[in-house]
Amino acid sequence: MDEIFEFIREADVFYLATVRNGKASIRPFGVIEKIKGKLYIATNTDKEVYKDLINNKSFAINAVLSRDTIRVNGTVIEHKDEEIREIFFSDFPYLSSMYSSSLSKFVAFELVIDLAYIEKSDHSRHIIC
């Protein structure tokens, strides 16, 4: 998990793909957290990405750093506990102001990873898991 987390954090922006009505939907994301050895992303319950992940737990992540690309596939588990929220708010202070009047809309998803690998600029693959 460390290698995945560090790559995505260093890339700053990553792309999260979900399934909506049987078709792929992708969007940029900027927050990922590692808590007790597990990876989490966070969003708002009003967003389409939330609805996508509730309806179909599958996801894919892609991020590019220099000319290397990480690809991560798996499923999610929804979490609404305060401890996770506080860690996100501490590491991403702008989230506090975004959710100051609507804490109940903040939700985190644990990433259960099935496959993760880095494809290097020379086209070699480093399988993480």
PyMOL commands that set and color helices and strands:
alter all, ss='L'
color gray80, all
select helices_A, chain A and resi 2-11+48-55+82-91+94-98+103-105
alter helices_A, ss='H'
color red, helices_A
select strands_A, chain A and resi 14-20+23-29+32-35+38-44+58-65+68-79+106-119+125-127
alter strands_A, ss='S'
color yellow, strands_A
deselect
rebuild
show_as cartoon
